Amino acid sequence: MRLLFWVLIGLLVYFVVRGLTRGGQQGTRSRSAIGPAEDMVRCAVCGLNLPKSEALPLDGKWACCAEHARQRTPAAHP
């Protein structure tokens, strides 16, 4: 019974130490590893937020896809 107690205590200490050492390593990626920050824009039709480089420009507004770009054109709304 004493042996089981000490094994459980040893496992508990192992997992606590392992969790503490892993927790410090997760947030160590630098911004250069992630990439530069990019401006976000909102689709004028559905409200989806997406990176500006992936959006389609529409007279000062943005669309998330070609279908939404067609919906916002003046010909689509008489």
CNS distance restraints for C-alpha pairs under 8 A (distance, minus, plus):
assign (resid   1 and name CA) (resid   5 and name CA) 6.38 0.50 0.50
assign (resid   2 and name CA) (resid   6 and name CA) 6.34 0.50 0.50
assign (resid   3 and name CA) (resid   7 and name CA) 6.17 0.50 0.50
assign (resid   4 and name CA) (resid   8 and name CA) 6.17 0.50 0.50
assign (resid   5 and name CA) (resid   9 and name CA) 6.25 0.50 0.50
assign (resid   6 and name CA) (resid  10 and name CA) 6.03 0.50 0.50
assign (resid   7 and name CA) (resid  11 and name CA) 6.21 0.50 0.50
assign (resid   8 and name CA) (resid  12 and name CA) 6.14 0.50 0.50
assign (resid   9 and name CA) (resid  13 and name CA) 6.23 0.50 0.50
assign (resid  10 and name CA) (resid  14 and name CA) 6.12 0.50 0.50
assign (resid  11 and name CA) (resid  15 and name CA) 6.20 0.50 0.50
assign (resid  12 and name CA) (resid  16 and name CA) 6.17 0.50 0.50
assign (resid  13 and name CA) (resid  17 and name CA) 6.12 0.50 0.50
assign (resid  14 and name CA) (resid  18 and name CA) 6.02 0.50 0.50
assign (resid  15 and name CA) (resid  19 and name CA) 5.93 0.50 0.50
assign (resid  16 and name CA) (resid  20 and name CA) 6.24 0.50 0.50
assign (resid  17 and name CA) (resid  21 and name CA) 6.27 0.50 0.50
assign (resid  18 and name CA) (resid  22 and name CA) 6.13 0.50 0.50
assign (resid  19 and name CA) (resid  23 and name CA) 5.97 0.50 0.50
assign (resid  20 and name CA) (resid  24 and name CA) 6.65 0.50 0.50
assign (resid  21 and name CA) (resid  25 and name CA) 6.79 0.50 0.50
assign (resid  22 and name CA) (resid  26 and name CA) 6.55 0.50 0.50
assign (resid  23 and name CA) (resid  27 and name CA) 7.70 0.50 0.50
assign (resid  24 and name CA) (resid  28 and name CA) 7.44 0.50 0.50
assign (resid  29 and name CA) (resid  33 and name CA) 6.28 0.50 0.50
assign (resid  29 and name CA) (resid  34 and name CA) 7.32 0.50 0.50
assign (resid  30 and name CA) (resid  34 and name CA) 6.72 0.50 0.50
assign (resid  31 and name CA) (resid  35 and name CA) 5.90 0.50 0.50
assign (resid  31 and name CA) (resid  36 and name CA) 6.76 0.50 0.50
assign (resid  32 and name CA) (resid  36 and name CA) 6.65 0.50 0.50
assign (resid  38 and name CA) (resid  51 and name CA) 6.42 0.50 0.50
assign (resid  38 and name CA) (resid  52 and name CA) 7.21 0.50 0.50
assign (resid  39 and name CA) (resid  51 and name CA) 6.03 0.50 0.50
assign (resid  39 and name CA) (resid  52 and name CA) 5.74 0.50 0.50
assign (resid  40 and name CA) (resid  49 and name CA) 6.30 0.50 0.50
assign (resid  40 and name CA) (resid  50 and name CA) 5.44 0.50 0.50
assign (resid  40 and name CA) (resid  51 and name CA) 4.50 0.50 0.50
assign (resid  40 and name CA) (resid  52 and name CA) 5.31 0.50 0.50
assign (resid  41 and name CA) (resid  49 and name CA) 5.55 0.50 0.50
assign (resid  41 and name CA) (resid  50 and name CA) 5.68 0.50 0.50
assign (resid  41 and name CA) (resid  51 and name CA) 6.25 0.50 0.50
assign (resid  41 and name CA) (resid  52 and name CA) 5.63 0.50 0.50
assign (resid  41 and name CA) (resid  55 and name CA) 7.46 0.50 0.50
assign (resid  41 and name CA) (resid  62 and name CA) 6.81 0.50 0.50
assign (resid  42 and name CA) (resid  47 and name CA) 5.41 0.50 0.50
assign (resid  42 and name CA) (resid  48 and name CA) 5.47 0.50 0.50
assign (resid  42 and name CA) (resid  49 and name CA) 4.45 0.50 0.50
assign (resid  42 and name CA) (resid  50 and name CA) 6.47 0.50 0.50
assign (resid  42 and name CA) (resid  62 and name CA) 6.37 0.50 0.50
assign (resid  42 and name CA) (resid  63 and name CA) 7.41 0.50 0.50
assign (resid  42 and name CA) (resid  64 and name CA) 7.90 0.50 0.50
assign (resid  43 and name CA) (resid  47 and name CA) 4.72 0.50 0.50
assign (resid  43 and name CA) (resid  48 and name CA) 5.23 0.50 0.50
assign (resid  43 and name CA) (resid  49 and name CA) 6.47 0.50 0.50
assign (resid  43 and name CA) (resid  50 and name CA) 7.77 0.50 0.50
assign (resid  43 and name CA) (resid  55 and name CA) 7.84 0.50 0.50
assign (resid  43 and name CA) (resid  61 and name CA) 7.49 0.50 0.50
assign (resid  43 and name CA) (resid  62 and name CA) 5.09 0.50 0.50
assign (resid  43 and name CA) (resid  63 and name CA) 4.41 0.50 0.50
assign (resid  43 and name CA) (resid  64 and name CA) 5.38 0.50 0.50
assign (resid  44 and name CA) (resid  61 and name CA) 6.30 0.50 0.50
assign (resid  44 and name CA) (resid  62 and name CA) 5.78 0.50 0.50
assign (resid  44 and name CA) (resid  63 and name CA) 5.88 0.50 0.50
assign (resid  44 and name CA) (resid  72 and name CA) 7.75 0.50 0.50
assign (resid  45 and name CA) (resid  63 and name CA) 6.88 0.50 0.50
assign (resid  45 and name CA) (resid  68 and name CA) 6.12 0.50 0.50
assign (resid  45 and name CA) (resid  71 and name CA) 7.70 0.50 0.50
assign (resid  45 and name CA) (resid  72 and name CA) 7.25 0.50 0.50
assign (resid  46 and name CA) (resid  68 and name CA) 7.98 0.50 0.50
assign (resid  48 and name CA) (resid  64 and name CA) 7.06 0.50 0.50
assign (resid  50 and name CA) (resid  54 and name CA) 6.86 0.50 0.50
assign (resid  50 and name CA) (resid  55 and name CA) 6.77 0.50 0.50
assign (resid  50 and name CA) (resid  64 and name CA) 7.17 0.50 0.50
assign (resid  51 and name CA) (resid  55 and name CA) 6.60 0.50 0.50
assign (resid  54 and name CA) (resid  64 and name CA) 7.42 0.50 0.50
assign (resid  55 and name CA) (resid  62 and name CA) 6.09 0.50 0.50
assign (resid  55 and name CA) (resid  63 and name CA) 5.73 0.50 0.50
assign (resid  55 and name CA) (resid  64 and name CA) 5.19 0.50 0.50
assign (resid  55 and name CA) (resid  65 and name CA) 7.24 0.50 0.50
assign (resid  56 and name CA) (resid  62 and name CA) 5.52 0.50 0.50
assign (resid  56 and name CA) (resid  63 and name CA) 5.03 0.50 0.50
assign (resid  56 and name CA) (resid  64 and name CA) 6.30 0.50 0.50
assign (resid  56 and name CA) (resid  65 and name CA) 6.86 0.50 0.50
assign (resid  56 and name CA) (resid  66 and name CA) 7.56 0.50 0.50
assign (resid  56 and name CA) (resid  69 and name CA) 7.08 0.50 0.50
assign (resid  57 and name CA) (resid  61 and name CA) 6.03 0.50 0.50
assign (resid  57 and name CA) (resid  62 and name CA) 4.70 0.50 0.50
assign (resid  57 and name CA) (resid  63 and name CA) 6.48 0.50 0.50
assign (resid  58 and name CA) (resid  62 and name CA) 5.27 0.50 0.50
assign (resid  58 and name CA) (resid  63 and name CA) 6.85 0.50 0.50
assign (resid  58 and name CA) (resid  69 and name CA) 6.94 0.50 0.50
assign (resid  58 and name CA) (resid  72 and name CA) 7.59 0.50 0.50
assign (resid  58 and name CA) (resid  73 and name CA) 7.82 0.50 0.50
assign (resid  62 and name CA) (resid  69 and name CA) 7.86 0.50 0.50
assign (resid  63 and name CA) (resid  68 and name CA) 5.76 0.50 0.50
assign (resid  63 and name CA) (resid  69 and name CA) 5.36 0.50 0.50
assign (resid  64 and name CA) (resid  68 and name CA) 6.66 0.50 0.50
assign (resid  64 and name CA) (resid  69 and name CA) 7.59 0.50 0.50
assign (resid  65 and name CA) (resid  69 and name CA) 6.31 0.50 0.50
assign (resid  66 and name CA) (resid  70 and name CA) 6.24 0.50 0.50
assign (resid  67 and name CA) (resid  71 and name CA) 6.39 0.50 0.50
assign (resid  68 and name CA) (resid  72 and name CA) 6.39 0.50 0.50
assign (resid  69 and name CA) (resid  73 and name CA) 6.54 0.50 0.50
assign (resid  70 and name CA) (resid  76 and name CA) 6.71 0.50 0.50
assign (resid  71 and name CA) (resid  76 and name CA) 5.58 0.50 0.50
assign (resid  71 and name CA) (resid  77 and name CA) 7.48 0.50 0.50
assign (resid  72 and name CA) (resid  76 and name CA) 6.71 0.50 0.50
assign (resid  72 and name CA) (resid  77 and name CA) 7.38 0.50 0.50
assign (resid  73 and name CA) (resid  77 and name CA) 7.00 0.50 0.50
assign (resid  74 and name CA) (resid  78 and name CA) 6.59 0.50 0.50
